Amino acid sequence: MYVAPELSEEAAEELTEAYMGMRKLGTGRNTITATPRQFESLIRLWEALAKMRLSKVVTLADVKEAVRLMKVATRHAATDPNTGLIDMDLIAIGITTGSRQKINVLVEAIKDLFRVKGIKYAVLYEELKKKMDGGEASVVELFTEVELRDALRILEEDNIVALYGNRKMPLVR
């Protein structure tokens, strides 16, 4: 039996309020906690919940359950392990806002170090650690090896550096 459930008035109001509430959670932290794509997912969830009951009407309970499921899934998938905050960059681009900012600082620091041509990766890593510890970028915690490799990849894509030799410990020019 095919059922195409319609949204009841009270369910529509709850859906609007819940979605707008989810959007407002990110205000002031440079994070958005609900996107239009997630709104579409909410629609699919409440429709599926109503269809499971073979109901022609989406109830308030269906919308509340869809919102609960969305919040749990978002919290699980988008929580930054360092801050404990929901960071949609983790879902959208695969890295947290904090990591992206550190990578940008690293890119600039590497550009500064490249007044000398050709530097071994291990030397570059140590020089950057000294530079970061030296207070020039004290707001940024020390970077990880992954963040350094991401910064080098960005610079290589922009033809600012070239990586030669061993992939694990390349010569950077």
Residue pairs with C-beta under 8 A, 6 or more apart in sequence:
1 54
3 50
3 51
3 54
3 55
3 56
4 56
5 47
5 50
5 51
5 55
5 56
5 57
5 58
6 56
6 57
6 58
7 15
7 46
7 57
7 58
7 63
8 57
8 58
8 59
8 60
10 60
11 46
11 58
11 59
11 60
11 62
11 63
14 60
14 63
14 64
14 67
15 42
15 46
15 63
15 66
15 67
18 42
18 63
18 64
18 67
19 34
19 39
19 42
19 67
22 33
22 34
22 38
22 67
22 70
22 71
23 32
23 33
23 34
25 33
25 34
25 86
26 32
26 33
26 34
26 86
26 88
29 85
30 97
31 85
31 86
31 87
31 88
31 89
31 97
32 88
33 74
33 86
33 88
34 70
34 74
35 88
38 70
38 74
41 70
42 63
42 66
42 67
42 70
45 65
45 66
45 69
45 70
46 58
46 62
46 63
46 65
46 66
47 58
49 58
49 62
49 65
49 66
50 56
50 57
50 58
50 59
50 62
55 62
74 86
74 91
75 86
77 90
77 91
78 86
78 87
78 88
78 90
78 91
79 85
79 86
79 87
79 90
80 86
80 87
80 90
80 96
80 97
80 98
82 96
82 98
83 96
83 98
87 96
87 97
87 98
89 95
89 96
89 97
89 100
90 96
93 100
95 103
95 150
99 147
99 150
101 140
102 140
102 141
102 143
102 147
103 143
103 147
103 150
103 151
103 154
105 132
105 137
105 140
105 143
106 128
106 143
106 147
106 148
106 151
107 151
107 154
107 155
109 128
109 131
109 132
109 136
109 137
110 124
110 128
110 151
110 152
110 155
110 161
110 172
111 155
111 160
112 131
113 119
113 124
113 127
113 128
113 131
114 160
114 161
117 173
118 171
118 172
118 173
119 127
119 171
119 172
119 173
120 169
120 171
120 172
121 169
121 170
121 171
121 172
122 169
124 148
124 172
125 145
125 148
128 143
128 148
129 142
131 137
132 140
132 142
132 143
133 142
143 151
152 161
152 163
152 172
155 161
156 162
156 163
161 172
161 173
162 172
162 173
163 170
163 171
163 172
163 173
164 170
164 171
164 172
164 173
165 171
